[in-house]
Amino acid sequence: MFSKAAVSLVPSATLAINARAKQLVAAGRNIISFAAGQPDFDTPEPIKAAAKRALDEGFTKYTPTTGIPELKQVLTAKLKIKNHLRYTPEQVIISNGAKQILFEAIMCLVDIGDEVIIKAPYWVSYPDMVKVARGKSVIIKDWDELAKKLTKKSKVLIINSPSNPTGEIIDRKGLEKIAKVIKKYPKLWVLSDECYDCFYYGGAKPISFASLSQDAYQRTLTINAFSKTFSMTGWRLGYGAGPKELVTAMSNLQDQISSNPNSIAQKAGLVAWSQAGEFPETMRREFKKRRQVMVERLNKIKGFRALLPDGAFYVWTDIGKLTKDDQRFCERLLEESGVAVIPGTPFGGTGHIRLSFATSLPQIEAGVELIKKFVEKNY
């Protein structure tokens, strides 16, 4: 009845857990959620005010397919200052979230049987996007495997630094090693997902892959969004910057998918860096405190091994000594103890769970205590 691509897809683990948590809340349960990949901060007032002005001024019509010129100018300036990348407005495409940018890029680059290299653990949507394009995901467990996995069929390499779900940041030496390996494959494209680049907590600071060299620049689409940086996940505003020929192909596809990015969100995004530029740093400082508390408390639970993340706002936790069935663990934890966490298997990490610390310290303290009691009772 439906296409093979459609029937092969299932709801993401994050959405499924969140949906069940909301059902329980609606039924009167008190739920502590470490599931959602979004900050608990409100969108800054200047951004909301700009959206209201856009509404009052009637900015509610179609915009150019790849976004309004004013926002492209803001983004090229941001990319130059923050990421050390020089792009023209024609090399920038704005979309309804970074997810749409990624999807369009994969659809424009991947044909049947083409291989996409993805390092595990990975964001759950990467393999599904490749599946829709009828490509083949080639999963590597470590960057040292990259050279062995590259073939003539390799079309795309996805880099996600800082990483969802582990918080891994690839330092300059690591990125240069990747760049050296792929130089032998001139037809290989790189999709550099940098949506968490404002969230780093010491050690390595995120570096844009495209900034390494001319070769890296010419083969890379740099992807980012306002969603995490300015706590605008529901506004759906993301962007990509890269070679003009790829951006043009994505523009043609976007024209048939959504016509253009959200007009109101674009006007709001115009003032984000100029009027709320300190906001990401405010969140970063707070998240650094929460990260420490969550990791310390999780590591006091029998059988838990929580990694201290370099970036993003997730704690990747090994529960393999307790159980390999992380899906069942998460289902029971939610139903029996009212705590929502995400299973690791959909991320390519069986025997792990992902917890977000983008929530308040009291919630973190109470939630981890409930997890501790659940483990003591059942394992």
C-alpha positions, 0 to 999 in steps of 0.5 A: 500500500505504501512505499518501501521507504515509508514502511521502513521508517519508525518514530524516533526513540526520542519522540516515542519516549516523549509521547509516552511521557506526555500521555502519563502526564495527561493521566495525572502522573508526575514525570521527570524527563531527561529525554528531550533534546532541547534547553529548558530556557525560554527564547530570549525576549528580543527574538520574541519581540522581533517575531511579534513585530513581523506579525504586526507588520504583515510579514506573513507571505512567501519569502525567497526559497533559500531565505531572506537576504538580510538573514543570509548576510547575518549568517555569513557574518556569523560564520566568518566571526565564529567559525572562521569561514567565508561564504557568499549569500549564494552559498547559504540556504536557510530552512525549517530546521537543521533536520531539513537541511540534512535531509535535503543534502542527503537527498541531493547527494545520495543515489541508490547504493551509495554509501554514507559513513556514520560514526556510532553512536550517532543521532538517530535520524542519520540512518533513516535519512539515508534509508529514504534516499535508498543509500547504505549507512556504513557504521564505524565505531571509531575514527581509526576505522574510517580508512578501512571503510571508505570505498568507491561507493562512499559518497558522504561522510557525516561528522557531528561535533559536538556529538549527540548523543555522546558530547564528543568534540573532535579536536583539531588533530582529530579533524586533520586526521580525518581530512588527510584520510578522505583526501584520497577520495575527491568525490566524497562529500562531508556533512558537518553537523555543528548544531551544538557548537556553542555548548562546550565545557573545557578541553577541546573547543569545537572547530568547523571541519570546513575551516581546516583547508581548501580541500575541506572547504570545497567538499563540506556543507556546514550545518547549524541552527538557531534551535539549540543555540537560542532555545528555539527548537519549535521555531524551526530555523536552520541553515547550511553553508557550502559549495554553491552547486550543492546549495543550488540543488538543495534550493531546487528540492526545498522549493518542492518541499516547503517553498521557503523557510518560516517567514516569522522565524526568519525575522526573529533570527535576524536579531538573535546574534545582535540582540541576544548574543550573550544568551548561548554563553549564559546557557553554557555556564549553567549547563556546565554546572548541571553536567557535573552534578548529573555525571557525579550522581549517575556514577554512584549508581550500581552498574552505571558508567556515565561519561563526562561529555565535552560538549552538547547537553547529554550524558551517555551512560553505559548500563551494560553491567545491568542489562543489554536491553536498554529499550526495556530498561527505559520503558520500565523506568518510565512506567514504574518510576516516572523518569524518562530517558532515551535507550541507546540502541537506536543511536547504535549503542546497545546497553547504553542510555542517553540523559539530557541535562538541559533541565533544572538542577532540582529535577536532575537531583530528584530524577537521578535519585529515582533512577538509583532507587529503581536500579536498587529495587530491580537489579 
